[in-house]
Amino acid sequence: MSPLIAGNWKMNGLTHSLDELSELARLLTTGEAPRALVVVCPPATLLAAVAAQGASSGIIAGGQDCHANASGAHTGDISAGMLADAGAQYVIVGHSERRNDHAETSDTVRAKAEAAIGSGLKPIICVGETESQRDAGEAESVVAGQLAASIPDAAEQHEVIVAYEPVWAIGTGRTPTLDEISQMHNAIRARLADRFGERGETIRILYGGSLKPQNAREILGVDNVNGGLVGGASLLAKDFYTIISAV
Ligand code: 13P
């Protein structure tokens, strides 16, 4: 399976940020061909532009969230069909910032992932424990519970991606040790294989949380780490490209 590196711009990015995308495209097309699939998830306001501008350099556009319904009276929300219509091929669901800021449960996340699949998108389903859960020795059981409830049965026939993002590593500059990453990714792989059999072996498991140019090579080299979900370091083309090149 080819690794996948996705950039999550979160609530960052104005029209001029497309200059960074142009620079990323330049680096990707003039340097050695990347070994990873490259996905950029900008704010919804820039999605169509990223999809159009990225196409010629192989940069794939993704959304950051979608509603579980196809349409209707949901002011401010965006459906999976709308993201696909704007040119997205992927969508992040269940990011810990959505789970916290918008009280999203794993049931909500599963419904969103189902909606994404229904619109032809590949959902990037996020899971991860808080610091107090890790300190209490509950990291694996918390993540197992999130996986069980957030991944739809439709993953048996359709591509989904799992992103393990320990909440305490997001935007903090702190990361788990390589052993801790390995242990969690192996545990996630075992759960996926238990539930989906051989197909579970082919589901990408991304690592996210303070993934940087400085640590990308070692983290992306861990067994069962099939790529990364990058926040802050995806905002600068040079840094994001260094992470992509670390694959
Ligand atoms: P940082 O890379 O900024 O820690 O963010 C990770 C993340 O939340 C990606 O979805």
Boltz pocket constraint, residues with backbone or C-beta under 6 A from the ligand:
constraints:
  - pocket:
      binder: B
      contacts: [[A, 8], [A, 95], [A, 165], [A, 169], [A, 170], [A, 171], [A, 172], [A, 173], [A, 208], [A, 209], [A, 210], [A, 211], [A, 229], [A, 230], [A, 231], [A, 232], [A, 233]]
      max_distance: 6.0
